[in-house]
């Protein structure tokens, strides 16, 4: 089983002995996602598991800072994003199949990211957090910068996706509403406008 590491200190050595991850097993509660035409991935505890559906080869990526929260993939760029579940969580971007970290995104979320979604073109990533912020943020994941954000108090979003034909449209749904957000851009300024 191939293995990627969030931090290189993943192998623990004491007095000549060492420990490393040899086996990870589990099934997802979240959606399984494709990272390319032959590989799926899903979160499992402290790991993101990648399985080649043709060869059945399993590769794991360990999150050293806590349990893996939400996961999103960007097939054209062959990258995976995941959040960690801890106080003041981070979002990590890794390439596949190399499993090297491309970026670490740090926002102002206190408890947990609940949704991540890549745009179908370009380097945009949307994140959503529930309590206490209820914050929708648009990132440039390559540069690690939040382009704009919008607080939506009390809106517990359960699904979020970019329009595949227009990266400037983002759809959010909750048990009680569907909200369309338009991303307006003027030079380097970005704004989220809900419809």
LINKA-V618313 format. One record per backbone hydrogen bond with DSSP energy under -0.5 kcal/mol. CO is the residue of the C=O (numbers start at 0). NH is the residue of the N-H. Records with the same first field share a line. If there is no record, write none. Layout:
BEGIN
CO = NH / NH
END
This chain:
BEGIN
1 = 59
3 = 61
6 = 9
7 = 10
9 = 11
10 = 12
11 = 18
13 = 16
16 = 13
18 = 11
32 = 40
35 = 38
37 = 52 / 53
38 = 34 / 35
39 = 50
40 = 32
41 = 48
43 = 46
44 = 67
45 = 62
46 = 43 / 48
47 = 60
48 = 41
49 = 58
50 = 39 / 52
51 = 55
56 = 51
57 = 1
58 = 49
59 = 3
60 = 47
61 = 5 / 63
62 = 65
66 = 84
69 = 82
71 = 80
73 = 77 / 78
74 = 77
77 = 95
78 = 73
79 = 93
80 = 71
81 = 91
82 = 68
83 = 85
84 = 66
85 = 88
88 = 106
89 = 83
90 = 104
91 = 81
92 = 101 / 102
93 = 79
94 = 98
99 = 94
102 = 92
104 = 90 / 106
109 = 87
111 = 129
114 = 127
116 = 125
122 = 140
123 = 118
124 = 138
125 = 116
126 = 136
127 = 113 / 114
128 = 134
129 = 132 / 133
133 = 151
134 = 128 / 136
135 = 149
136 = 126 / 138
137 = 146 / 147
138 = 124 / 140
139 = 143 / 144
144 = 139 / 146
146 = 189
147 = 137
149 = 135
151 = 154
153 = 155
154 = 156
158 = 172
160 = 170
162 = 165
165 = 162 / 168
167 = 182
168 = 162
169 = 180
170 = 160
171 = 178
172 = 157 / 158
176 = 173
178 = 171 / 180
179 = 194
180 = 169
181 = 183 / 192
183 = 190
185 = 188
188 = 185
190 = 183 / 192
192 = 181
END
